[in-house]
Amino acid sequence: MAEFQTGLPSSRQVQIAIREKKDVEVKLLTDDLILGKVSWQDQDCICIIDQYDQPTIVWRHAIAFIKPKS
């Protein structure tokens, strides 16, 4: 199993979103859109907490992009 690379720019950007509790848009390859705050990340998944405090765990390979919600 590969070790989680916390030094990668993508991992650092997600960590900033977690630390600053920023709302993000997560677009999936299925064209679904998830809105919320990133709660945590690991090497395989990220967890998004929606407006109802419900967690959604998303596999990284299913993500098209993550961006700050404007």
N, C-alpha and C positions, 0 to 999 in steps of 0.2 A: 504494500500500500504506500502510495506517495505521501510525503509529509506536506501539510498545508503551508503554502508559501505566503507568509504575512508581509513580506517585503515587496511583493508585486504591486505595481501601481493600481490595478483594479481592486485588489484586496484592501489597500490603503484607503481608496476612495469610499469603499463600502464602510470601512471602520470610521471614517469621518462622519458619514451619514448616521451611523449608530451613535457615536459620541455626541453629536450635535442634535440628535433626535429630529432629523429633517424628514419631511414627507417626501416620498419618492414614488415614481411611476415605474413599474416593472412590466415591460412588454414581453410576452412569451412568444415562442415560435408558432404557437397555435393562433396568434393574433389576439389572445386574451390580454387584458390590462388589469394589473393589480395595483391598488393605491394603498399606501400606508407608510409605516415607519419600519425600518429594518431593526429587528430585535437582536439577531445574532447571525453569524456566518461560520461555516466550516468548509472543508475542502470540497464537499459535494453539494451543499445546500445553503440557502439563506432562508430566514424566517421573517415574514412580513406581518405586522400587526395592523389590522384594519381599523376603521373608525369605530367599530363595535367591540374593540379589544379582542378580536378573534385572530388566532395565529394561522398563517398559511405557510407551509414549508414548500419551497420551490427548489427543484433540482437545478443546479447551475447550467447543465447542458440544455435545459428547456428555455433559457432566457435569451431573448433577442437583444434587449438593452435595459439598463437601469439609468434613470435620470432624475434629478431633483424636480419635484412638482412645482410648477410655476403658478 
